[in-house]
Amino acid sequence: MDVLASGSNLGHELLLATAMVGLTVVVHLIGLDVLMDLTRWRFARLQSFGRLDRMLAPLTIVLGLFVLHGLEIWAYAAVYWSMGLLPSLEQALYFSTSAYSTVGETGAILPVPWRIVGVLEAVNGMLLIGWSTAFLFQVLTHLMEEEEDARQLPRGAIARSSPRRNGSGKGSPSATKAKDTELMQ
């Protein structure tokens, strides 16, 4: 009978975890889009300050990422607290931060019927932190370039326009044109 009861709750756990993953992915996607738009706007509208941009842009992006991850952590904490799974908002926030960042044991533990949600929060946090790291690395790579068009932000995750006028010509198909892309080296 315990197996049936826990199996019944497992469905609720998975439904809640899926909803939270969906919510945090959408929040993350919108947040990264806003950060990219702000960065583009900054470079398009405001006067460049040379090397100062190389410090201010990454600082702004990193602080934006902290805010974004903070919102996602607070969303989980609000669910834990509102459902009465943890006794205080502080414990819910502490547990959520620990799970999301995959730190591990915090002293605060979700009740057994809901612990899968905490584990899936850890997987979700790991993926979202990795996504943010890739985003930050890609933007910083382009900000640190010394070329004239270094202020052009990337359009793809791993591809960029070929820096060579007619492509590399080595090992590429004969139909390769300058507008084609090649993997970053």
C-alpha positions in Angstrom: 0.0 0.0 0.0 2.9 2.4 0.7 4.2 1.7 -2.9 0.8 2.8 -4.3 0.8 5.9 -2.2 4.3 6.9 -3.1 3.7 6.0 -6.7 0.7 8.3 -6.7 2.8 11.2 -5.2 5.6 10.5 -7.7 3.3 11.7 -10.5 2.6 14.9 -8.6 6.4 15.3 -7.9 7.2 14.8 -11.6 4.4 17.2 -12.7 5.6 19.9 -10.3 9.3 19.4 -11.3 8.4 19.5 -15.0 6.4 22.7 -14.5 9.3 24.3 -12.6 11.8 23.2 -15.2 9.6 24.7 -17.9 9.1 27.9 -16.0 12.8 28.4 -15.3 13.9 27.6 -18.8 11.4 30.2 -20.2 12.6 32.7 -17.6 16.2 31.9 -18.5 15.6 32.2 -22.2 13.9 35.6 -21.8 16.6 36.8 -19.4 19.4 35.9 -21.8 17.5 37.5 -24.7 17.2 40.7 -22.6 20.9 40.6 -21.6 21.8 40.2 -25.3 19.5 43.1 -26.3 20.9 45.3 -23.6 24.5 44.5 -24.7 23.7 45.2 -28.4 21.9 48.5 -27.4 24.9 49.5 -25.3 27.2 49.1 -28.2 24.9 50.6 -30.8 23.8 53.7 -28.9 26.4 54.7 -26.5 29.9 56.0 -27.1 32.6 53.3 -26.7 35.0 53.7 -23.8 37.6 51.4 -25.2 39.1 49.2 -22.5 36.4 50.3 -20.0 33.8 48.5 -22.1 35.8 45.3 -21.6 35.3 45.7 -17.9 31.7 47.1 -17.8 30.1 44.8 -20.3 31.2 41.5 -18.6 30.4 43.0 -15.2 26.9 43.9 -16.4 26.4 40.5 -17.9 27.6 38.6 -14.8 25.4 40.7 -12.6 22.5 40.1 -14.9 23.1 36.4 -14.8 23.2 36.5 -11.0 19.8 38.2 -11.0 18.5 35.7 -13.5 19.6 32.7 -11.4 18.4 34.4 -8.3 14.9 34.7 -9.8 14.9 31.0 -10.6 16.1 30.0 -7.2 13.5 32.2 -5.5 10.8 30.5 -7.7 11.7 27.1 -6.4 12.0 28.4 -2.8 8.5 30.0 -3.1 7.0 26.7 -4.1 8.7 24.8 -1.3 7.6 27.4 1.3 4.1 27.9 -0.1 3.5 24.1 -0.1 4.7 23.9 3.5 7.6 21.6 2.5 10.1 23.6 4.6 9.2 25.5 7.8 10.5 28.9 6.9 11.2 31.0 3.8 14.9 31.2 4.8 15.2 27.4 4.9 13.3 27.1 1.6 15.7 29.7 0.0 18.8 28.0 1.5 17.7 24.6 0.4 16.8 25.9 -3.1 20.1 27.7 -3.5 22.0 24.6 -2.4 20.1 22.3 -4.7 20.2 24.6 -7.7 23.9 25.2 -7.4 24.5 21.5 -6.7 26.3 22.2 -3.5 24.5 19.4 -1.7 23.5 18.7 1.9 22.2 21.8 3.6 20.6 20.5 6.8 17.2 21.4 5.4 15.6 18.4 3.8 12.4 18.1 1.8 9.9 15.6 3.0 10.4 12.2 1.5 7.3 12.4 -0.8 8.7 15.5 -2.4 12.5 14.9 -2.5 12.5 14.1 -6.2 11.6 17.8 -6.9 14.8 18.9 -5.1 17.0 16.4 -7.0 15.5 17.6 -10.3 16.1 21.2 -9.3 19.7 20.3 -9.0 19.8 18.9 -12.6 17.9 22.0 -13.8 20.3 24.3 -12.0 23.3 22.5 -13.4 21.9 22.9 -17.0 21.0 26.5 -16.6 24.3 27.4 -15.0 26.0 25.7 -17.9 23.9 27.6 -20.4 24.8 30.8 -18.7 28.5 29.9 -18.8 28.3 29.2 -22.5 26.5 32.5 -23.1 29.0 34.4 -21.1 32.0 32.7 -22.8 30.6 33.5 -26.2 29.9 37.1 -25.5 33.3 37.6 -23.8 35.1 36.0 -26.7 33.6 38.6 -29.1 34.1 41.5 -26.7 37.8 40.7 -26.3 38.6 40.5 -30.0 40.8 43.2 -31.4 39.2 43.3 -34.8 37.3 46.3 -36.2 34.0 44.4 -36.0 34.6 43.1 -32.5 31.4 44.8 -31.4 29.2 42.5 -33.5 27.7 40.0 -31.1 27.5 36.4 -32.1 24.4 35.0 -34.0 25.0 31.3 -33.5 26.2 29.1 -30.7 29.3 27.7 -32.3 29.4 29.2 -35.8 30.5 32.6 -37.0 31.1 34.2 -40.3 34.3 33.2 -41.9 37.1 35.7 -41.3 38.6 34.8 -44.7 37.3 36.4 -47.8 36.5 33.2 -49.7 36.6 30.6 -47.0 39.6 28.4 -46.1 39.6 26.4 -49.3 41.2 23.5 -47.3 39.1 20.5 -46.7 35.9 22.4 -47.4 33.4 21.5 -50.1 34.1 23.2 -53.4 30.8 25.2 -53.2 31.9 27.0 -50.0 31.3 30.7 -50.3 32.4 33.6 -48.1 28.9 33.9 -46.6 29.1 30.3 -45.4 30.2 29.7 -41.8 32.9 27.6 -40.3 33.3 26.3 -36.8 35.3 28.5 -34.5 38.8 27.3 -34.0 
